[in-house]
């Protein structure tokens, strides 16, 4: 009996100890949860303040205090931190927010120094972040980038205006480019200035090649860089009117008339080619017009692509007819008719289709 009593006493002691341990564990778990909740609230409040400060900041120094606060929160001593996944998540948010805020400070610093192109690049990178750690709306970032683009263009216009005012003809281009590249605003520091220099450089190279008698292609443009400077457009049009007669093969017989625009000249040459039934000239004219249109609108965006397609079918029919492949010729002419434009009058196509109605009678018929 005495032994049974001792055993029962030990069991009750073990049970009391277990209960106390459970109570202590629950107490510490509650304390840890409370600390974690407090810590998460502190982080959330700090991030909210950081977002407000970032959006209102006008100087880079306005963000210094907030960056220090975030760093102190992230670098708190180990014994003051709570443990577990919530703490790890909070730390990640702090680190991400700090990186974002540093980049935001760099953007403001660039604007303060009027280095607008740097600011644009920073904002463009920030806009690619899937979820801003400071919940800065993406539309706000894009709007600020667009604003800086306007300032960058205005700055370039102010810098380049005196140089461009003295650029009256294609012969002035080499000197103008040398001044733009050697001035106080290097092209690589501004996208707007880089666009201007690239556009003028393309025209200048094509003109110098033309003067040396080696120009065989049209001068390129820079459709991908946005609106071209008006002087680039004017000088490129001037160059086109010089180059086109050589490309079309009419340099000695049909030069542009005084006051004639590029479009007017190409339309006149197309009408002349149709009137003479000169399909080689018509081909060169349509190809030149298509290349000019594509260089402005971008690859695959030519405004006369249907004219070009119709003419290709017409030429396919002519080639097949010369090779006495009359069935293929008839198919090509029908495709040309289905996509016919003023580039190849439907009367021309109809005449060739009529000629193919009785193939044996037309085996030796010459093309007209």
C-alpha positions as CSV (number, residue, x, y, z in Angstrom):
1,X,0.0,0.0,0.0
2,X,2.8,2.4,0.9
3,X,4.5,1.6,-2.4
4,X,1.3,2.3,-4.3
5,X,0.9,5.6,-2.5
6,X,4.4,6.7,-3.5
7,X,3.7,5.8,-7.1
8,X,0.5,7.8,-7.1
9,X,2.2,10.8,-5.6
10,X,4.9,10.7,-8.2
11,X,2.3,10.6,-11.0
12,X,0.5,13.6,-9.6
13,X,3.8,15.5,-9.4
14,X,4.6,14.7,-13.0
15,X,1.1,15.8,-14.1
16,X,1.5,19.1,-12.2
17,X,4.9,19.7,-13.8
18,X,3.5,18.9,-17.2
19,X,0.6,21.3,-16.6
20,X,3.0,24.0,-15.5
21,X,5.2,23.5,-18.6
22,X,2.1,23.6,-20.9
23,X,1.0,26.9,-19.2
24,X,4.5,28.3,-19.6
25,X,4.6,27.3,-23.3
26,X,1.2,28.9,-23.9
27,X,2.3,32.0,-22.1
28,X,5.5,32.3,-24.1
29,X,3.7,31.6,-27.4
30,X,1.2,34.3,-26.6
31,X,4.0,36.8,-25.8
32,X,5.9,35.9,-29.0
33,X,2.7,36.3,-31.0
34,X,2.0,39.6,-29.4
35,X,5.6,40.8,-30.1
36,X,5.4,39.6,-33.7
37,X,2.1,41.4,-34.2
38,X,3.6,44.5,-32.7
39,X,6.7,44.2,-34.9
40,X,4.6,43.7,-38.0
41,X,2.5,46.7,-37.2
42,X,5.7,48.7,-36.7
43,X,6.9,47.6,-40.1
44,X,3.6,48.3,-41.8
45,X,3.4,51.8,-40.3
46,X,7.0,52.5,-41.4
47,X,6.3,51.4,-44.9
48,X,3.2,53.5,-45.1
49,X,5.1,56.5,-43.9
50,X,7.9,55.8,-46.4
51,X,5.3,55.7,-49.3
52,X,3.9,59.0,-48.2
53,X,7.3,60.6,-47.9
54,X,8.4,59.2,-51.3
55,X,5.4,60.7,-53.2
56,X,5.8,64.1,-51.5
57,X,9.6,64.3,-51.7
58,X,10.9,67.2,-53.8
59,X,14.6,66.8,-52.8
60,X,16.8,63.7,-52.5
61,X,17.5,64.7,-48.9
62,X,13.8,64.5,-48.0
63,X,14.2,60.7,-48.0
64,X,17.3,60.4,-45.8
65,X,15.4,60.1,-42.5
66,X,13.0,57.5,-43.9
67,X,15.9,55.4,-45.3
68,X,17.6,55.5,-41.8
69,X,14.4,54.4,-40.1
70,X,13.9,51.4,-42.5
71,X,17.5,50.4,-42.0
72,X,17.3,50.5,-38.2
73,X,14.1,48.3,-38.4
74,X,15.8,45.8,-40.6
75,X,19.0,45.7,-38.6
76,X,17.5,45.3,-35.1
77,X,19.6,43.1,-32.7
78,X,18.8,39.4,-32.8
79,X,17.6,39.3,-29.2
80,X,15.0,42.0,-29.9
81,X,13.5,40.2,-32.9
82,X,10.6,37.8,-33.0
83,X,11.2,34.5,-34.8
84,X,9.4,32.6,-37.5
85,X,8.2,33.1,-41.1
86,X,6.3,36.3,-40.2
87,X,9.6,37.9,-39.2
88,X,11.3,36.7,-42.4
89,X,8.4,38.1,-44.5
90,X,8.7,41.4,-42.7
91,X,12.4,41.6,-43.2
92,X,12.0,40.9,-46.9
93,X,9.5,43.7,-47.2
94,X,11.9,46.1,-45.4
95,X,14.8,45.2,-47.7
96,X,12.7,45.5,-50.8
97,X,11.3,48.8,-49.7
98,X,14.8,50.1,-48.9
99,X,16.1,49.2,-52.3
100,X,13.0,50.8,-54.0
101,X,13.4,54.0,-51.9
102,X,17.1,54.2,-52.7
103,X,16.3,54.1,-56.4
104,X,13.6,56.7,-55.9
105,X,16.1,58.9,-54.2
106,X,18.5,58.4,-57.2
107,X,15.6,59.5,-59.5
108,X,15.0,62.7,-57.5
109,X,18.7,63.4,-57.4
110,X,18.9,63.1,-61.2
111,X,16.0,65.5,-61.6
112,X,17.7,68.0,-59.2
113,X,20.8,67.9,-61.4
114,X,18.6,68.2,-64.6
115,X,19.9,64.8,-65.8
116,X,16.4,64.0,-67.0
117,X,17.5,61.0,-69.1
118,X,18.9,59.3,-66.0
119,X,15.7,59.9,-64.2
120,X,13.7,58.4,-67.0
121,X,15.8,55.2,-67.0
122,X,15.4,54.8,-63.3
123,X,11.6,55.3,-63.4
124,X,11.4,52.9,-66.3
125,X,13.2,50.2,-64.3
126,X,10.9,50.8,-61.3
127,X,7.9,50.5,-63.5
128,X,8.9,46.9,-64.3
129,X,8.6,45.8,-60.7
130,X,5.6,43.6,-60.5
131,X,4.5,44.8,-57.1
132,X,5.9,48.0,-55.6
133,X,7.0,47.3,-52.0
134,X,5.9,50.8,-51.1
135,X,2.6,50.5,-53.0
136,X,3.5,53.4,-55.3
137,X,1.0,53.2,-58.2
138,X,2.6,52.2,-61.5
139,X,0.6,54.9,-63.2
140,X,2.3,57.5,-61.0
141,X,5.7,56.2,-62.0
142,X,4.8,56.3,-65.7
143,X,3.3,59.7,-65.5
144,X,6.5,61.0,-63.9
145,X,8.6,59.4,-66.6
146,X,6.5,61.1,-69.3
147,X,6.9,64.4,-67.6
148,X,10.7,64.0,-67.6
149,X,10.6,63.1,-71.3
150,X,9.0,66.5,-72.0
151,X,11.7,68.3,-69.9
152,X,14.4,66.3,-71.7
153,X,13.1,67.4,-75.1
154,X,12.8,71.0,-73.9
155,X,16.3,71.0,-72.6
156,X,17.7,69.6,-75.9
157,X,15.6,72.1,-77.9
158,X,17.2,74.9,-75.9
159,X,20.7,73.6,-76.4
160,X,20.4,72.6,-80.0
161,X,18.4,75.6,-81.3
162,X,21.3,78.0,-82.0
163,X,23.2,75.2,-83.9
164,X,20.1,74.2,-85.9
165,X,19.3,77.8,-86.8
166,X,22.5,78.0,-88.7
167,X,21.8,74.7,-90.5
168,X,20.2,75.8,-93.8
169,X,21.1,73.0,-96.2
170,X,22.5,69.6,-96.5
171,X,26.0,71.0,-96.9
172,X,25.7,72.5,-93.3
173,X,25.2,69.1,-91.7
174,X,28.8,68.0,-91.0
175,X,29.5,71.2,-89.1
176,X,26.2,71.0,-87.2
177,X,26.8,67.4,-86.1
178,X,30.4,68.2,-84.9
179,X,29.0,71.0,-82.7
180,X,26.2,68.9,-81.3
181,X,28.6,66.1,-80.4
182,X,31.3,68.3,-78.9
183,X,29.0,70.7,-76.8
184,X,28.1,70.7,-73.2
185,X,25.4,68.0,-73.6
186,X,27.0,64.8,-74.9
187,X,24.4,62.8,-76.9
188,X,24.8,59.7,-74.8
189,X,23.5,61.6,-71.7
190,X,20.1,62.4,-73.3
191,X,17.8,60.2,-75.3
192,X,16.2,63.2,-77.0
193,X,19.6,64.6,-78.1
194,X,20.7,61.1,-79.2
195,X,17.6,60.8,-81.4
196,X,18.3,64.2,-83.0
197,X,22.0,63.4,-83.6
198,X,21.2,59.9,-85.0
199,X,18.5,61.3,-87.4
200,X,20.8,64.1,-88.7
201,X,23.7,61.6,-89.0
202,X,21.7,59.2,-91.1
203,X,20.8,62.0,-93.5
204,X,24.4,63.4,-93.6
205,X,25.9,60.0,-94.4
206,X,23.4,59.3,-97.2
207,X,24.0,62.8,-98.7
208,X,27.8,62.5,-98.6
209,X,27.5,59.0,-100.3
210,X,25.2,60.6,-102.9
211,X,27.7,63.3,-103.7
212,X,30.3,60.7,-104.2
213,X,28.1,58.9,-106.6
214,X,27.7,55.7,-104.5
215,X,24.1,56.2,-103.1
216,X,22.0,53.3,-104.1
217,X,19.4,53.2,-101.3
218,X,17.1,55.7,-99.7
219,X,18.3,57.5,-96.5
220,X,17.0,55.8,-93.4
221,X,14.9,57.4,-90.8
222,X,14.4,56.7,-87.1
223,X,10.7,55.9,-86.7
224,X,11.3,53.9,-83.5
225,X,12.6,57.0,-81.6
226,X,9.3,58.9,-81.7
227,X,8.6,62.3,-83.2
228,X,11.5,63.5,-85.4
229,X,12.8,67.0,-85.1
230,X,11.4,69.2,-87.8
231,X,14.8,70.0,-89.3
232,X,15.5,66.3,-89.7
233,X,12.3,65.9,-91.6
234,X,13.0,68.9,-93.8
235,X,16.5,67.9,-94.7
236,X,15.5,64.3,-95.3
237,X,12.8,65.4,-97.7
238,X,15.4,67.7,-99.5
239,X,17.7,64.7,-99.8
240,X,15.0,62.4,-101.1
241,X,14.3,64.8,-103.9
242,X,18.0,64.6,-104.8
243,X,18.3,60.8,-104.5
244,X,15.0,59.6,-106.0
245,X,15.6,60.5,-109.7
246,X,18.8,58.5,-109.6
247,X,17.1,55.5,-107.9
248,X,14.2,55.7,-110.4
249,X,16.6,56.0,-113.4
250,X,15.2,59.3,-114.6
251,X,17.9,61.6,-113.3
252,X,18.4,63.2,-116.8
253,X,14.8,63.1,-118.0
254,X,12.4,63.7,-115.1
255,X,13.9,65.6,-112.2
256,X,11.6,67.1,-109.5
257,X,9.9,70.4,-110.4
258,X,10.3,73.5,-108.3
259,X,8.1,73.3,-105.2
260,X,7.3,69.7,-105.8
261,X,7.1,67.5,-102.6
262,X,8.3,63.9,-102.3
263,X,4.8,62.6,-102.5
264,X,3.9,64.9,-105.5
265,X,7.0,63.7,-107.3
266,X,6.3,60.0,-106.7
267,X,2.7,60.4,-107.8
268,X,3.8,62.1,-111.0
269,X,6.3,59.5,-111.8
270,X,3.8,56.7,-111.2
271,X,1.3,58.4,-113.5
272,X,4.1,58.8,-116.1
273,X,5.0,55.1,-115.8
274,X,1.4,54.0,-116.2
275,X,0.9,56.3,-119.2
276,X,4.0,55.0,-120.9
277,X,3.3,51.4,-119.8
278,X,6.8,51.5,-118.4
279,X,6.5,48.7,-115.8
280,X,10.2,48.9,-114.8
281,X,9.7,52.5,-113.8
282,X,6.4,51.7,-112.1
283,X,8.2,49.0,-110.1
284,X,10.9,51.3,-108.9
285,X,8.4,54.0,-108.1
286,X,6.2,51.8,-106.0
287,X,9.2,50.2,-104.2
288,X,10.6,53.6,-103.4
289,X,7.3,54.8,-102.1
290,X,6.9,51.7,-100.0
291,X,10.4,52.0,-98.5
292,X,9.8,55.6,-97.6
293,X,6.4,54.8,-96.0
294,X,7.9,51.9,-94.0
295,X,10.8,54.0,-92.8
296,X,8.4,56.4,-91.3
297,X,5.6,54.1,-90.0
298,X,7.9,51.2,-89.1
299,X,8.5,47.7,-90.6
300,X,5.3,46.1,-91.8
301,X,3.4,49.3,-91.5
302,X,3.7,50.7,-95.0
303,X,0.8,52.9,-96.0
304,X,0.9,51.6,-99.6
305,X,1.3,47.9,-98.9
306,X,-1.8,47.0,-100.9
307,X,-0.4,48.9,-104.0
308,X,2.8,46.9,-103.6
309,X,1.0,43.6,-103.2
310,X,-1.1,44.2,-106.3
311,X,1.9,45.1,-108.3
312,X,3.8,42.0,-107.2
313,X,0.9,39.8,-108.5
314,X,1.0,41.7,-111.8
315,X,4.7,41.2,-112.1
316,X,4.3,37.5,-111.2
317,X,1.8,37.2,-114.1
318,X,4.1,39.0,-116.5
319,X,7.0,36.7,-115.6
320,X,4.8,33.6,-116.0
321,X,3.6,34.8,-119.3
322,X,7.1,35.4,-120.6
323,X,7.9,31.9,-119.5
324,X,4.8,30.7,-121.4
325,X,3.3,29.4,-118.2
326,X,-0.1,30.7,-119.1
327,X,-2.1,28.9,-116.5
328,X,0.1,30.3,-113.7
329,X,-0.1,33.7,-115.4
330,X,-3.9,33.7,-115.4
331,X,-3.9,32.8,-111.7
332,X,-1.5,35.7,-110.8
333,X,-3.5,38.2,-112.9
334,X,-6.7,37.1,-111.1
335,X,-4.9,37.7,-107.7
336,X,-3.8,41.1,-108.9
337,X,-7.4,41.9,-109.9
338,X,-8.7,40.8,-106.5
339,X,-6.3,43.2,-104.8
340,X,-6.2,45.9,-107.5
341,X,-5.4,49.5,-106.7
342,X,-4.5,52.5,-108.8
343,X,-0.9,51.2,-108.8
344,X,-1.9,48.8,-111.6
345,X,-5.1,49.9,-113.5
346,X,-7.7,47.2,-113.7
347,X,-7.8,47.8,-117.4
348,X,-4.3,46.4,-117.8
349,X,-5.1,43.3,-115.8
350,X,-8.3,42.8,-117.7
351,X,-6.5,43.0,-121.1
352,X,-4.0,40.3,-120.0
353,X,-6.8,38.0,-118.7
354,X,-8.7,38.5,-122.0
355,X,-5.6,37.5,-123.9
356,X,-5.4,34.3,-121.9
357,X,-9.0,33.1,-122.8
358,X,-7.7,31.3,-125.9
359,X,-4.2,30.2,-124.9
360,X,-3.4,28.4,-128.2
361,X,-4.1,31.6,-130.2
362,X,-1.9,33.6,-128.0
363,X,1.2,31.4,-127.6
364,X,3.3,33.8,-129.6
365,X,1.6,37.0,-128.6
366,X,4.1,39.6,-127.4
367,X,3.6,41.3,-124.1
368,X,2.5,45.0,-124.4
